[in-house]
Amino acid sequence: MYSAGDTYGVVGTSSAFTGASVYGTGPGLAVAGYFAGAVDVVGTLFKSAGSFKIDHPLDPANKYLLHSFVESPDTKNVYDGVAVMDANGEAWVDLPEWFETLNSDFRYQLTAIGASAPGLYIAEEISGNRFKIAGGKPGGKVSWQVTGIRQDAFAKAHRLPVEEEKPEAEKGFYLHPELFGQPKEKGIDWARHPQLMRQLESGAKPQAPPGGGVR
């Protein structure tokens, strides 16, 4: 542990390919880690699921409200809004000045509000961080959505494979063995860190591996 004047409270380092600088496990209903504040991840976050959890807006004292994350095999950004058609049934939608620098491979969706508009279409695709809608009714509202694929330097350097083979040492093991009717010893952690898992199972205090440790 560091003193209050240091930048970091806990620092861990791992040199092993499958190791972890910090490892936590939460048996039963316990959590493996708890952060009461913002969390900054400089890298890629891998997870089995995700959600937000807040005090329920209609009963904040007694309930929580949870929503799942939106997932995609692409590093996709989503933008939307409502445009009002001019006298010609057209509207320009202006996007942030960084839009085309950040995104590529655009997709569009248009939905008329209040009355049908079967002639709605994208009259001009995104260029100069704006696009044009046409075919609407004068004064009508159109809900629009645009998606783009991230093309910033980090995203291009760290594209995620949609599918990948498990390493040989992990084949036959599972992230969640209980969901496939397998014993806990078939969990990935047992493939990666069998000695540590045996120590945890026996209730013994885990020993830091040579060259590792936490200050």
Buried (B, 14 or more C-beta within 10 A) or exposed (E): EEEEEEEEEEBBEBEEEEBEEEBEEEEEEEEEEEEEEEEEEEEEEEEEEEEEEEEEEEEEEEEEBEEEEEEEEBBBBEBEEEBEBBEEBBBEBEBEEEBBEBBEEBEBEBEBEEEEBEEBEBEEEBEEBBBBBBBBBEEBBBEBEBBBBBBEEEBEEEEEEEEEEEEEEBEEBBEEBEEEEBEEBBBBBBBBBEEBBEBBEEEEEBEEBEEBEEE
